Amino acid sequence: MAPNWRTSSYTKSDSCVEVADNDPNEIRVRDTKAHDGGVMSVHRSTWTTFVEYTKCS
């Protein structure tokens, strides 16, 4: 499945990451400025735990 990359609506510059969450099994994350610099893939449940943690911080 081709990733559908997006950035957060809270982003005010190009110094962030892009997330592709359209795959049912994994979430992909990459640097906004370095698309060819690599992609980190994590299991969907791991990503959910991370996002919930950041909301509490």
Beta strands, then each sheet from edge to edge (+ up, - down):
strand 1: 5-6
strand 2: 17-20
strand 3: 26-31
strand 4: 40-43
sheet 1: 1+ 2- 3+ 4-
end
